[in-house]
Amino acid sequence: MKFTAKRVVVSVAVAGVAVVAVGATVIATAADPVSPEITSPAPAEAGHGDEGRYTTGDYVLNVHELDDDGDGVTTAIGPRTTYYSKTLHGTGNRRHTVVKFSAGPESDAPIVFSYPVPAAGRAVYCVATGTEAAPQVRCETTALPAR
């Protein structure tokens, strides 16, 4: 294959477009990803069906239970604390669709993890680990215990 200036320019241009497209996808995904729902085989704790259970690490964790319009409830949970949310599935006619998490004392800190709100009759358990500078949140959806 003979390399000409025209082929080199076209190859570089095609490669550049591919890099920009992949980079834009990665940036858009990293900006506000919603983790896929993970279902736990363990049933929800008795008495806590339809709730969210959030356990924090060594920092303040902000839990944002939001609807499709971004409206909802934000709760700041102190370090090394477990909090049960009775508003996971919304209040009144507002239904929450996503739970977002940020770390630190500021409620408008950048979102570090997002998880879909499970269907009614299911609970979500989330645990925060890591540090305030490098927080990690892991969530699982659980079914109500058998009666």
DRENDO-1510 file (C-alpha; in Angstrom, 1 decimal, always signed):
<recs>
REC; n; res; u; v; w
REC; 1; MET; +0.0; +0.0; +0.0 .
REC; 2; LYS; +1.4; +3.3; -1.0 .
REC; 3; PHE; +1.1; +6.2; +1.5 .
REC; 4; THR; +0.3; +9.5; -0.1 .
REC; 5; ALA; -0.2; +12.8; +1.6 .
REC; 6; LYS; -3.9; +12.6; +0.9 .
REC; 7; ARG; -4.3; +9.2; +2.5 .
REC; 8; VAL; -2.4; +10.3; +5.6 .
REC; 9; VAL; -4.6; +13.4; +6.0 .
REC; 10; VAL; -7.8; +11.5; +5.6 .
REC; 11; SER; -6.6; +8.8; +8.0 .
REC; 12; VAL; -5.7; +11.3; +10.6 .
REC; 13; ALA; -9.0; +13.2; +10.2 .
REC; 14; VAL; -11.0; +9.9; +10.6 .
REC; 15; ALA; -9.0; +8.9; +13.7 .
REC; 16; GLY; -9.5; +12.4; +15.2 .
REC; 17; VAL; -13.3; +12.3; +14.7 .
REC; 18; ALA; -13.4; +8.8; +16.3 .
REC; 19; VAL; -11.4; +10.0; +19.3 .
REC; 20; VAL; -13.7; +13.1; +19.8 .
REC; 21; ALA; -16.8; +10.9; +19.5 .
REC; 22; VAL; -15.5; +8.4; +22.1 .
REC; 23; GLY; -14.4; +11.2; +24.4 .
REC; 24; ALA; -17.7; +13.0; +24.3 .
REC; 25; THR; -19.5; +9.7; +25.1 .
REC; 26; VAL; -17.2; +9.1; +28.1 .
REC; 27; ILE; -17.6; +12.6; +29.4 .
REC; 28; ALA; -21.4; +12.5; +29.0 .
REC; 29; THR; -21.6; +9.2; +30.8 .
REC; 30; ALA; -19.3; +10.3; +33.6 .
REC; 31; ALA; -21.2; +13.5; +34.2 .
REC; 32; ASP; -24.3; +11.8; +35.6 .
REC; 33; PRO; -24.3; +8.1; +35.1 .
REC; 34; VAL; -27.1; +6.0; +36.6 .
REC; 35; SER; -25.8; +2.6; +37.7 .
REC; 36; PRO; -27.8; -0.4; +36.6 .
REC; 37; GLU; -30.1; -1.8; +39.2 .
REC; 38; ILE; -28.6; -4.8; +41.1 .
REC; 39; THR; -31.0; -7.2; +42.7 .
REC; 40; SER; -30.0; -8.9; +45.9 .
REC; 41; PRO; -31.2; -12.4; +46.7 .
REC; 42; ALA; -31.6; -11.4; +50.4 .
REC; 43; PRO; -35.0; -10.1; +51.4 .
REC; 44; ALA; -35.5; -6.6; +52.8 .
REC; 45; GLU; -35.3; -6.2; +56.5 .
REC; 46; ALA; -38.6; -6.8; +58.2 .
REC; 47; GLY; -40.4; -3.5; +58.9 .
REC; 48; HIS; -38.4; -1.6; +56.3 .
REC; 49; GLY; -40.1; -2.5; +53.0 .
REC; 50; ASP; -40.4; +0.3; +50.5 .
REC; 51; GLU; -37.6; +2.2; +52.2 .
REC; 52; GLY; -34.1; +3.2; +51.4 .
REC; 53; ARG; -31.4; +2.3; +53.8 .
REC; 54; TYR; -28.3; +4.4; +53.5 .
REC; 55; THR; -25.1; +3.7; +55.5 .
REC; 56; THR; -22.3; +6.3; +55.4 .
REC; 57; GLY; -18.6; +6.0; +55.6 .
REC; 58; ASP; -16.3; +8.4; +57.4 .
REC; 59; TYR; -17.8; +11.5; +55.8 .
REC; 60; VAL; -21.2; +13.2; +55.4 .
REC; 61; LEU; -23.2; +11.6; +52.6 .
REC; 62; ASN; -26.0; +13.6; +50.8 .
REC; 63; VAL; -28.8; +11.5; +49.5 .
REC; 64; HIS; -31.0; +13.1; +46.8 .
REC; 65; GLU; -34.2; +11.2; +46.1 .
REC; 66; LEU; -35.4; +12.8; +42.9 .
REC; 67; ASP; -38.2; +12.6; +40.3 .
REC; 68; ASP; -37.8; +12.9; +36.5 .
REC; 69; ASP; -37.8; +16.8; +36.9 .
REC; 70; GLY; -35.0; +16.7; +39.4 .
REC; 71; ASP; -37.3; +17.7; +42.3 .
REC; 72; GLY; -37.4; +15.7; +45.5 .
REC; 73; VAL; -35.8; +15.3; +48.9 .
REC; 74; THR; -32.2; +15.8; +50.0 .
REC; 75; THR; -31.0; +14.4; +53.3 .
REC; 76; ALA; -27.5; +14.8; +54.8 .
REC; 77; ILE; -26.4; +11.8; +56.8 .
REC; 78; GLY; -23.6; +12.1; +59.3 .
REC; 79; PRO; -20.5; +9.9; +59.3 .
REC; 80; ARG; -20.8; +6.2; +60.3 .
REC; 81; THR; -24.6; +6.4; +60.4 .
REC; 82; THR; -27.4; +4.3; +59.0 .
REC; 83; TYR; -30.5; +6.2; +57.9 .
REC; 84; TYR; -33.9; +4.7; +56.7 .
REC; 85; SER; -35.8; +6.8; +54.3 .
REC; 86; LYS; -39.6; +6.6; +54.2 .
REC; 87; THR; -39.7; +8.9; +51.2 .
REC; 88; LEU; -37.8; +6.7; +48.7 .
REC; 89; HIS; -40.9; +6.2; +46.6 .
REC; 90; GLY; -42.0; +9.8; +46.8 .
REC; 91; THR; -44.5; +11.8; +48.7 .
REC; 92; GLY; -48.0; +12.7; +47.6 .
REC; 93; ASN; -48.3; +12.6; +43.8 .
REC; 94; ARG; -44.5; +13.0; +43.3 .
REC; 95; ARG; -42.7; +9.7; +42.5 .
REC; 96; HIS; -39.0; +9.5; +42.8 .
REC; 97; THR; -37.1; +7.7; +40.0 .
REC; 98; VAL; -33.5; +8.1; +41.0 .
REC; 99; VAL; -31.3; +8.3; +44.1 .
REC; 100; LYS; -28.2; +10.4; +43.7 .
REC; 101; PHE; -25.3; +10.7; +46.1 .
REC; 102; SER; -22.8; +13.5; +46.9 .
REC; 103; ALA; -20.1; +13.6; +49.6 .
REC; 104; GLY; -19.3; +16.3; +52.0 .
REC; 105; PRO; -21.1; +19.0; +54.0 .
REC; 106; GLU; -22.3; +20.9; +51.0 .
REC; 107; SER; -25.6; +19.5; +49.6 .
REC; 108; ASP; -24.8; +20.8; +46.1 .
REC; 109; ALA; -21.5; +18.9; +45.9 .
REC; 110; PRO; -20.9; +17.0; +42.7 .
REC; 111; ILE; -22.9; +13.8; +42.3 .
REC; 112; VAL; -20.6; +10.7; +42.8 .
REC; 113; PHE; -23.2; +7.9; +42.2 .
REC; 114; SER; -26.7; +7.5; +40.9 .
REC; 115; TYR; -29.1; +4.5; +41.3 .
REC; 116; PRO; -32.6; +3.9; +40.0 .
REC; 117; VAL; -35.4; +3.8; +42.5 .
REC; 118; PRO; -36.8; +0.3; +42.5 .
REC; 119; ALA; -40.5; -0.5; +42.0 .
REC; 120; ALA; -42.9; -0.1; +44.9 .
REC; 121; GLY; -42.7; -3.1; +47.2 .
REC; 122; ARG; -38.9; -3.2; +47.0 .
REC; 123; ALA; -36.2; -1.6; +49.2 .
REC; 124; VAL; -32.8; -0.2; +48.2 .
REC; 125; TYR; -29.7; -0.6; +50.5 .
REC; 126; CYS; -26.8; +1.6; +49.8 .
REC; 127; VAL; -23.4; +1.7; +51.6 .
REC; 128; ALA; -20.8; +4.5; +51.2 .
REC; 129; THR; -17.1; +3.7; +51.6 .
REC; 130; GLY; -13.9; +5.4; +50.7 .
REC; 131; THR; -13.1; +8.9; +51.7 .
REC; 132; GLU; -14.8; +12.3; +51.1 .
REC; 133; ALA; -12.2; +13.0; +48.4 .
REC; 134; ALA; -12.7; +9.6; +46.8 .
REC; 135; PRO; -16.2; +8.4; +47.8 .
REC; 136; GLN; -17.6; +5.0; +46.7 .
REC; 137; VAL; -21.3; +4.1; +46.9 .
REC; 138; ARG; -22.7; +0.6; +46.3 .
REC; 139; CYS; -26.5; -0.1; +46.1 .
REC; 140; GLU; -28.7; -3.2; +45.9 .
REC; 141; THR; -32.4; -3.6; +45.4 .
REC; 142; THR; -34.1; -6.2; +47.7 .
REC; 143; ALA; -37.5; -7.7; +47.7 .
REC; 144; LEU; -39.9; -7.6; +50.6 .
REC; 145; PRO; -39.6; -10.7; +52.9 .
REC; 146; ALA; -42.0; -13.5; +52.3 .
REC; 147; ARG; -45.0; -13.5; +54.6 .
</recs>
